Amino acid sequence: MTILKNIIITFAFAAMTLNSPCQTLLPSLIDVDTILRMDLSPYLVNQSMSVNKGCTLIIEPGVTVMLGPSAGITINGNLLALGTPEKNIHFISSSDSTYWRGITSNQGTISLHYCSFSRLSYLLNANGGSLVEVSHCSAHDVSYFSGIDFFATHSIEKVIFEYNNIVGPGDGIKTDATDNDDIDTCIFRYNIIRSFSDDAIDIGTQTVYASIYHNWLSDCGGGITAGEISTVYAFRNCIFNNDFGIQSHHDAMVLIENNTLFNNNYGIECFHSSEPGIETGGKAVVINTIIAQSVVSAVHLQASSQLDVSYSISDTDTLSGEHNIHDDPDIVSPFLGHFELLPGSPCINAGSPESPPDLNGERVDIGAIEYGQSETKINRLSSESEEFLIYPNPASERIYIDLTGLRNKIISVFITDILGKTVLQINHHQFNPESSDVLTIDVKGFPPGYHIITVITDMEIITKKLLLTEYSILR
């Protein structure tokens, strides 16, 4: 019976075409099990669409779903969007000048794999249900939606968020990249999250257990925050250029092990509100962690805070606790996004002897990246990738970036200087579709010295160094 319903609904969609034969119009209500097939793609949601309770919407690999201005998808049943590395599923705006709203789930099961999302306000707002899993997905061209965080899950048994690449719009309405409350089991691993106005990963409201490891979190209001009696394990994350690195508040408990926290205003905070007379302290145990170049202070506490730090290093503050080091951790090029340890670093083999050994069998190092590891292995982030070329390098007046093979996958390209300041950013919608795969960039007037060129695709971040000489400025 279900197969018959799927056949009927497919033919119904085929009949509901627009003036363009390439678009299949979806109805406002789906009340039977439905498959969106590749051969009828792209599909159009003109206003909004709901999937009834007890019904499952399956989206085949390679399908494109176009959504009209402020349109959304509400899942009261189940959504299975199961793309593949070769055939991603694309959720896009029907117009280059508008944004669609997002996906809302009520007591449903959500599985999103190898999907890309663009020109939207939020990825998912899920309430209740047994499972939400999002993996190998990307999101860019985001416009904040007041009152809704970008990825929000509440009162769900299990949440898995892994191998995703999420880029926000930066400053604006206070919005978490991810907000997760009252979750039984919560796993965040191997994600790249950057440029959101509030926290990259927010765990709260008595979440039983959250495991957060091997993430790359930057340029947000905060890196990881845990509150309201939640329990969090944070392991081998690189967290940089945020207001704070990791925060524990309102009686949350956070174990912080082998992380690298760099250039945050505060490395670790153990409270939430600084208003006089309000105690919002949390608990944190810190071990084998680098807290470097903290703008204000390595740690930030109030009377109700509980913090224990050991076998860790700071170059700005003397850390209280046992076996801590006050020294430069000797990281390769942290302002250029390279957090590997240099030979002779005081972090090498200086972690707790009670911690499991490194992969080479020796005493654990301090920090997120073991000495001798050549890349962070977060979404295949690599400084030595050969997937794009820069020439000339060094350069003085202009550079050429050869993006052959990457052009249709690119989210954005940006250049940062030695201090991590962005001097140029080009988003995918600014590319001329008729131009070649080689970008020409005028670098006259850029500050001399080392820069880093970052290419963000739908599945990875690739970085390369660029040296600019003073010739173009003096000429």
Secondary structure as UniProt FT lines:
FT   HELIX           2..15
FT   TURN            21..22
FT   STRAND          24..25
FT   STRAND          29..30
FT   STRAND          34..36
FT   HELIX           38..40
FT   STRAND          43..45
FT   STRAND          49..51
FT   TURN            53..54
FT   STRAND          56..59
FT   TURN            61..62
FT   STRAND          64..67
FT   TURN            69..70
FT   STRAND          72..75
FT   STRAND          78..82
FT   STRAND          89..93
FT   TURN            96..97
FT   STRAND          102..106
FT   STRAND          109..113
FT   STRAND          115..120
FT   STRAND          124..127
FT   STRAND          131..135
FT   STRAND          138..142
FT   TURN            146..147
FT   STRAND          151..162
FT   STRAND          165..167
FT   STRAND          178..189
FT   STRAND          192..194
FT   STRAND          199..204
FT   STRAND          209..213
FT   STRAND          216..218
FT   STRAND          222..226
FT   TURN            228..229
FT   STRAND          231..235
FT   STRAND          238..240
FT   STRAND          244..249
FT   TURN            250..251
FT   STRAND          253..257
FT   STRAND          260..262
FT   STRAND          266..269
FT   TURN            276..277
FT   STRAND          283..287
FT   STRAND          290..292
FT   STRAND          297..300
FT   TURN            303..304
FT   STRAND          306..310
FT   STRAND          313..314
FT   STRAND          325..326
FT   STRAND          331..333
FT   HELIX           334..336
FT   STRAND          338..341
FT   TURN            343..344
FT   TURN            346..349
FT   TURN            353..354
FT   TURN            359..360
FT   TURN            371..372
FT   TURN            379..380
FT   TURN            383..384
FT   STRAND          389..391
FT   STRAND          398..402
FT   TURN            404..406
FT   HELIX           407..409
FT   STRAND          410..416
FT   TURN            418..419
FT   STRAND          422..427
FT   HELIX           428..430
FT   TURN            433..434
FT   STRAND          438..442
FT   TURN            444..445
FT   STRAND          449..457
FT   STRAND          461..468
FT   HELIX           471..474
//
